[in-house]
């Protein structure tokens, strides 16, 4: 059974702070790792993807991957109230397989 | 990025009726599409994998006779919820990935189904 685990939260951070979201996965065959943001009643929207160990930065977002520890994280710098949403971690084993999602972490950025 | 269009965005139906949800890839060909279901405050749960020109692959616990999937072309997959009941009320989302590449999944807008 492929599993993706996330802390459900809610995670509350003040505006301007760094939000840290964590995710672990069970399938060592996982090759692709994704972070999606989902607002209530909407479809998920991609924030970042990462394939290789290490850090990947895109604007205020940094994804970190450690395959040995089966761990993925997302850092959001200078958090804004508009970042308040549920963040979904997802993994896939290969190119055209479905993504397996975690339950998501609710983030609340307080102004 | 690639665009996936899902229709309708919301539907209310009576118990016992059937509802069809369409998922279209607008600017790419999708030999495979994925159907997810999401209950309130839960994550996306994969229901089935839709394969163009062949039978869909259903996840364990998903009734194939209740959730009919048709993928008749490279740009269209449909999910029909047959004999819908209130417990089928959920948010249904389709997605597709570009074939042969390690890319993200592109999602449709989702369909909010309410069975009364």
Interface residues (C-beta under 8 A of the other chain):
Chain A: X31 X32 X34 X41 X42 X43 X44 X45 X46 X49 X51 X88 X90 X92 X94 X95 X96 X98 X99 X100 X101 X102 X103 X104
Chain B: X1 X31 X32 X34 X36 X42 X43 X44 X45 X46 X49 X91 X93 X95 X97 X99 X100 X101 X102 X103 X104 X105 X107 X108 X109 X110 X112
